[in-house]
């Protein structure tokens, strides 16, 4: 049974920081591209950052320079360090594991609210 469990969401003032973490089980973690997505109310889900199994990372333009994705294959975790948070970063953040032709999995999501 595959499980992706996110943690670390919460409320923060603009300019603040949060660190999200996703713990995976039931998959060969090192073989998967791990991503963070977010979905704001009334908007489509968008990919914020990803970290491939070969070590490549990529960020959405809206978060580049503020967010950092990292992974620990030994612990089967992927983190998203978010700094200089803005109200427009408010969303539910989802962890995703993808391995073409094998599996595509989602966590349950964690709420991030940026407000003064």
N, C-alpha and C positions, 0 to 999 in steps of 0.2 A: 504494500500500500504506500503510495507516494504522498508525502506531506511536505508542504512548505509553510512555515510558521513565521509570520512577521512580528516584530516587536519594535518598540522605540518611538512610536508616534506620540503626538501630544499637541499642546498649545504653546505657542511661543510668540514673542513680540517681533515686529519687523527688525531685521538685522541680526536676529538670533540664530542659533544653530541647533540642529537635531541630528542624531545618528540613528538610522534605521538598520535593523538586522533581520536576516532571513535564515532560518535553519532548515535544511533539507534532509529528508530521510526517504529511503525506498528507491533511490536512484543512484547510478554511478555518477556522482556529482561532477567529477573532473571531466566527464565527457560532454557536459551540457554547457551551452551558452546561458548565462544567467543575466537576467534583466530586471530593471525596476521600471514599472509603468505607474502612471497616475491618472486619476479620473476626477475631474472637478464637476460639481453639479451642473447638469445641462450640457456637458461637453463630452466629446468622445475620449476614450482611453488613449493616452499617448505614451510612447516609450521615452523615458527620461535618460536612461543610461543602460549600456550593456557591457558585459565582459565575456569574451569568447573563451572557449576551452583552449585556444592556442595563445591566449594572453593579450588579445587586442581589446581595447576599450573605446567607447564612443559615447558622446553626449548630445542631447538635444541642444540646439543653439540657445534656448532660453535658460539653460542651467550651466552651460559651459563656464568654467572658471569659478563656479560656486559649489558645485556638487562633485564628489569623488566616489567612485565605485571601487570596491575592493572585494577580493574573495580569498577564502582559505580552504583549499581543497581537502586538507587533512581534517578540518572540523566540519566540512560541508556547510559553510556559511558564506553569505554574501551580504556586504554592508553598503549603505549609502550614507556618506557623511555630507550633510547639507549645511552650508554656511550662508550668511548674508540673506537670510530668508525674506521673501517678499509676500505680501498678501496674495498675489497671484499664484504662489506655490501651494496655496490651500487646496487640498484634494485628498482622496483616499489613494494611498500608495500600495501597489501590488508587486509582489515578487513573482518572477516567472522563470521557469526552467524549460529550455527548448533543446531538443536533439532531433534533427530532421529524420523522418521516417521511423522514429522510435517513440517520442513522446513530447507533449507540450502541456505543462502543468502550471497552475496558478495557486497562489496563497489566498488567504481570506481577506487580506487588505488591512491596512492600519491608517487611521485618520491623522492627518497633519493639518493644523489650523494655525495660520499666521495672522495675527490681529493685534491691534493696539487697544 
